[in-house]
Amino acid sequence: MKLTTYSSALDADVAVSQLEAADIPALARGNDIVGIFGPGFQGATARGVDVLVPAAALKDARAVLELD
């Protein structure tokens, strides 16, 4: 289930790492994560990068990332 969207893959990866450290499975998914500058580019992307978690972990994930 979609938790939130970040403008860059770097920000999404940091969030995924924080969630995984709290034992919450997470995945970063975006249509254009590579961007126009190649796979090493860490700036903003046109569509953003979604962070996904299991539906049962949504409330805990929001608390870990302080989204509420």
KOLSEMAR-200073 format. One line per 3 residues: their letters; for each residue x, y, z of N, C-alpha, C. Coordinates in steps of 0.05 Angstrom, whole numbers, padded with zeros to 5 digits. Example, Ala and Ser with C-alpha at 12.3 -4.5 7.8 and 13.67 -1.06 7.14 Angstrom:
BEGIN
AS = 00264/-00114/00156/00246/-00090/00156/00264/-00066/00156 ~ 00257/-00045/00142/00273/-00021/00143/00258/00001/00157
//
This chain:
BEGIN
MKL = 00017/-00023/00000/00000/00000/00000/00018/00025/00000 ~ 00010/00045/-00015/00026/00069/-00017/00026/00085/00010 ~ 00049/00090/00021/00052/00105/00045/00055/00134/00040
TTY = 00073/00141/00022/00078/00169/00015/00094/00170/-00011 ~ 00098/00194/-00022/00114/00198/-00046/00136/00219/-00040 ~ 00160/00213/-00048/00183/00231/-00045/00191/00241/-00073
SSA = 00203/00265/-00073/00211/00276/-00099/00236/00264/-00110 ~ 00252/00251/-00093/00277/00239/-00103/00280/00210/-00093 ~ 00295/00194/-00108/00301/00167/-00101/00317/00166/-00075
LDA = 00335/00185/-00071/00351/00186/-00046/00333/00188/-00022 ~ 00314/00207/-00022/00296/00211/00000/00279/00185/00005 ~ 00270/00173/-00016/00254/00149/-00014/00271/00126/-00002
DVA = 00296/00124/-00011/00314/00103/00000/00320/00107/00029 ~ 00322/00131/00038/00327/00137/00067/00302/00128/00082 ~ 00278/00135/00072/00254/00127/00086/00251/00096/00087
VSQ = 00258/00083/00065/00257/00053/00065/00276/00042/00086 ~ 00300/00053/00088/00319/00044/00108/00309/00048/00136 ~ 00296/00071/00141/00285/00076/00168/00263/00056/00175
LEA = 00246/00050/00155/00225/00031/00160/00236/00003/00164 ~ 00255/-00005/00148/00267/-00032/00151/00281/-00034/00178 ~ 00293/-00013/00188/00306/-00013/00214/00286/-00017/00237
ADI = 00261/-00009/00231/00239/-00013/00250/00224/-00039/00245 ~ 00236/-00057/00229/00224/-00083/00222/00198/-00080/00206 ~ 00195/-00059/00190/00172/-00056/00173/00182/-00060/00144
PAL = 00172/-00080/00130/00180/-00084/00102/00171/-00060/00085 ~ 00189/-00051/00068/00183/-00027/00052/00197/-00030/00025 ~ 00186/-00015/00005/00196/-00016/-00022/00193/00011/-00034
ARG = 00214/00021/-00048/00212/00046/-00063/00206/00039/-00092 ~ 00186/00053/-00104/00178/00047/-00131/00172/00073/-00146 ~ 00185/00076/-00169/00180/00100/-00186/00183/00093/-00215
NDI = 00168/00106/-00232/00170/00101/-00261/00195/00112/-00273 ~ 00206/00132/-00261/00230/00145/-00274/00252/00149/-00254 ~ 00256/00129/-00236/00277/00132/-00216/00304/00138/-00228
VGI = 00310/00126/-00251/00336/00131/-00264/00339/00160/-00272 ~ 00318/00173/-00280/00319/00201/-00288/00333/00204/-00314 ~ 00335/00229/-00324/00347/00234/-00349/00377/00235/-00348
FGP = 00388/00236/-00324/00417/00238/-00320/00431/00212/-00314 ~ 00416/00190/-00314/00428/00164/-00309/00423/00153/-00281 ~ 00432/00128/-00276/00425/00115/-00251/00438/00127/-00226
GFQ = 00459/00143/-00229/00471/00155/-00206/00459/00181/-00197 ~ 00440/00192/-00213/00427/00217/-00207/00409/00215/-00182 ~ 00412/00233/-00163/00396/00232/-00139/00378/00257/-00135
GAT = 00374/00272/-00155/00357/00296/-00153/00328/00289/-00156 ~ 00311/00309/-00158/00282/00306/-00160/00275/00292/-00187 ~ 00254/00276/-00186/00244/00263/-00210/00217/00275/-00217
ARG = 00209/00272/-00242/00184/00284/-00251/00160/00273/-00238 ~ 00159/00247/-00233/00135/00234/-00221/00139/00227/-00192 ~ 00162/00230/-00181/00167/00223/-00153/00171/00193/-00150
VDV = 00177/00185/-00126/00182/00157/-00119/00164/00150/-00095 ~ 00147/00130/-00100/00128/00120/-00079/00142/00102/-00060 ~ 00136/00104/-00035/00145/00084/-00015/00120/00067/-00008
LVP = 00124/00041/-00011/00102/00022/-00006/00108/00005/00018 ~ 00087/-00001/00033/00089/-00019/00057/00064/-00036/00057 ~ 00065/-00059/00072/00041/-00075/00075/00018/-00059/00088
AAA = -00006/-00064/00081/-00029/-00050/00092/-00030/-00052/00122 ~ -00023/-00075/00133/-00024/-00079/00162/-00003/-00063/00177 ~ 00017/-00053/00163/00039/-00038/00175/00036/-00008/00170
LKD = 00015/00001/00157/00012/00029/00149/00013/00048/00172 ~ -00002/00043/00193/-00002/00061/00216/00025/00063/00230 ~ 00038/00040/00234/00065/00040/00246/00085/00054/00228
ARA = 00083/00050/00202/00102/00063/00184/00099/00093/00184 ~ 00074/00103/00185/00069/00132/00187/00081/00143/00212 ~ 00080/00128/00234/00092/00137/00259/00122/00138/00258
VLE = 00134/00118/00246/00164/00117/00243/00174/00141/00228 ~ 00160/00148/00206/00169/00170/00189/00157/00197/00198 ~ 00142/00196/00220/00129/00221/00231/00113/00235/00209
LD = 00096/00220/00195/00079/00232/00174/00053/00243/00185 ~ 00046/00236/00209/00020/00246/00220/00023/00273/00234
//
